């Protein structure tokens, strides 16, 4: 699929929910696995349209595959693209915010 024809639901694959990302959510930062073809502008538009929030900044990184071995079998984990989305002051994503 070409990068121009990606819909918002094609761009955002899933949220990354770990202890570290839960701590980041209190600062207004949310972490998502995104389509490798998507750029920062497309990710910003996708998050704004899906969750109805305003995005201040998007940081993107490619997570490289790691080598794995089990006995004589060798392989690699899959590589993927991660986006850290910072929301503007006063906005939260209620679906992802942990209840404390």
Buried (B, 14 or more C-beta within 10 A) or exposed (E): EEEEEBEBEBBBBEBBEEEEBBEBBEEBBBBBBBBEBBBBEBBBBBBBBBBEBEBBEBEBEEEEEEEEEEEEEEEEEEEBBBBBBBBEEEBBBEEBEEEE
